[in-house]
Amino acid sequence: MKVTLIENGPIILDTTESITVQVDGESEERKGPLFLCRCGQSSTKPFCDAAHRKAGFEAAGAELVCG
């Protein structure tokens, strides 16, 4: 699994494994890559809808590789 924090943008969770996420109280299984909101402004949480651009979100980037 690889986790990338895009500078001034979302978290990208890249995996071949199935991941269970909660969306509107319902569980969904998804496979990566998943673009997850990091700014808190997305209307499609936990997923990114690019609201960080309009909000002027700023944060450093990073990368983590597991396994």
N, C-alpha and C positions, 0 to 999 in steps of 0.2 A: 504494500500500500504506500502511496506517496501523497503527502499533504503539502500543498503549496499555498502560501498566503501571498496573493498578488498585491504588489505595492499599490496602495490607494484603492484596492478592489476586494473581491470575494476570496473565500477559501475554496480551493479546488481539491476535492477528495477523489483521487484516481485509484481505483481498485477493480479487480475482477470478481471480488466477492460480492454477494448480495448484502445490502445494508437495509435495515428496517428504520424508517423515519416516520415521525408523526406529522401529518398534514391535516389541519382542521379536525383534530381529534381522531382521525382514522390512521391506522398503520398501513404503510405502503412499503413494498420491497423494491429497491432500485439497485442498479449497478452503476459504477462510475464511468466516466467522470461526473461528479456532482459539483455544482457551483453553489456554494452556501453563502448566505448573507453574513457579512461581518460588520456592516455599518448600522444595522438595526432599523433601516428605513424601508426595506423591501415589503411590498404588499403580497408577496408569495412566500413568506417565511416558511420553512427554513431556507428556501432557495433564493438565489440572487435574481433580481429583476433589473439590475443596473441602476437602481435608485441612488447608489453611492456617488455616481457622477453628478447628479443634480444637487445632492446634499453637500458636495464638496468634501467627502470623506477622505481623510488622510491617515495612513498607517504604513509602517514599514513592511516590506516583503520578507519572506523566509521560506525555507523548504525543509521537509522532514521525510526521510525514506525509512519505512519500517519493514522488517523481514527481509 
